[in-house]
Amino acid sequence: MRITQLETVIVQPRWVILKIHTDEGLVGIGEPTLENRARTIVTAIRELEPYLIGKDPTRVGHHWQAIYKHAFYRGGPLLTSALSGVDQALWDLAGKAAGLPVYKLLGGPLRDRIRVYAHARGDTPDALAEHGRSLVAQGFTALKTVMRGGPRPPRIVETPAWIGAMEARMAALRAAVGDDIDIGVDFHGAISPQTAGLLIKALEPYQPMFYEEVVQCQNVEVMADLAAKTHIPFATGERIYTKWGFREILEKGAASILQPDLSHAGGISEGRIIAGQAEAYYAAIAPHCPLGPVSLAACLQLDAAIPNFLCQEQVTLGEGYLKTPFVVQDGYIPLPTGPGLGIELDDDAIAQRIGMPAVHPGLYDADGAAIDH
């Protein structure tokens, strides 16, 4: 079997879907999405065509090494996002060629279903609480909320009023869903170290499942310092690429829950290695996935095959993109059983969603300065 063509399509709201065609008629699917950089990623995929065309797609590890090393300039969001989507599609082809799900090629499943969490949103504490209740009613047993919705963006050093507004959101959500529901709290890397220290203490009584991206992920020393000051686990990883990026986080104890994004960090191949690194440090894996159903499908394959899996992020189960969308049952997605990634695209439905995705407009402080979002 040989690769004959790489096909990409940009679909709304913000995803890139890759199809790798072969001379035997099998097609591998991947999602090399990079938020706000769709056209750039499509170009990066096109630049990989001269290497991939004519190659045996089942040599997944070999192609990962060649694409990564031959770029000379290694790592970064563009290269590894393009590589991630290719890796997913190659694993899909390898599984289809063998007639097996990818997780069986990775040694077989360690679990029969995959726990997932949903995002609880709301502009006010009451709205957040109501959305949380509705998600629990749908069967979710784990949620995540972002520390936003206050009177204004956070300052470097915050007031009791701002901290109190964030605590009120968490208090309302916890009261609405009860103590048996896990709630992750995402700081989104948009909180300063000074304010983050205040916030993690204020939210401790509500026992979050984790604090995510408490500070900018590159600020590993400060993250490790803050992590040592609370019993709530720290999570990070959505903007970390490859095993080399996660090494420092583990070595310095900056997080005990890693969140590699399989459309950014290096695909299924690298995700499995990162999970192995984490296991050696008794750290858990909760893959980041606010992306499309192809990326989610790749995550589910990895989740099934690693021992230290915690919970899977998702924002879509594939309605309008997959012929058979995923289904959440009692907070879990049953293990996919089809070959490869176990999904089939609904090309007719996807054709209605082709178009340039919305680009985040950016956030600005009261004085006009650009701030993190």
HELIX and SHEET records of a PDB file:
HELIX    1   1 ALA A   38  LEU A   52  1                                  15    
HELIX    2   2 VAL A   60  HIS A   70  1                                  11    
HELIX    3   3 PRO A   77  ALA A   98  1                                  22    
HELIX    4   4 VAL A  102  LEU A  105  1                                   4    
HELIX    5   5 PRO A  125  ALA A  137  1                                  13    
HELIX    6   6 PRO A  160  VAL A  177  1                                  18    
HELIX    7   7 PRO A  193  LEU A  203  1                                  11    
HELIX    8   8 GLU A  204  TYR A  206  5                                   3    
HELIX    9   9 VAL A  220  ALA A  227  1                                   8    
HELIX   10  10 THR A  242  GLU A  251  1                                  10    
HELIX   11  11 GLY A  267  ALA A  280  1                                  14    
HELIX   12  12 PRO A  293  ALA A  305  1                                  13    
HELIX   13  13 ASP A  347  ALA A  351  1                                   5    
SHEET    1   A 3 ILE A   3  VAL A  11  0                                        
SHEET    2   A 3 TRP A  15  THR A  22 -1                                        
SHEET    3   A 3 VAL A  27  GLY A  30 -1                                        
SHEET    1   B 8 ALA A 284  ILE A 285  0                                        
SHEET    2   B 8 ILE A 257  LEU A 258  1                                        
SHEET    3   B 8 PHE A 234  THR A 236  1                                        
SHEET    4   B 8 PHE A 210  GLU A 212  1                                        
SHEET    5   B 8 ASP A 182  ASP A 186  1                                        
SHEET    6   B 8 ALA A 142  VAL A 146  1                                        
SHEET    7   B 8 ARG A 113  HIS A 119  1                                        
SHEET    8   B 8 GLN A 312  GLU A 313  1                                        
SHEET    1   C 8 ALA A 284  ILE A 285  0                                        
SHEET    2   C 8 ILE A 257  LEU A 258  1                                        
SHEET    3   C 8 PHE A 234  THR A 236  1                                        
SHEET    4   C 8 PHE A 210  GLU A 212  1                                        
SHEET    5   C 8 ASP A 182  ASP A 186  1                                        
SHEET    6   C 8 ALA A 142  VAL A 146  1                                        
SHEET    7   C 8 ARG A 113  HIS A 119  1                                        
SHEET    8   C 8 TYR A 332  PRO A 334 -1                                        
SHEET    1   D 2 LEU A 363  TYR A 364  0                                        
SHEET    2   D 2 ALA A 370  ILE A 371 -1                                        
END                                                                             
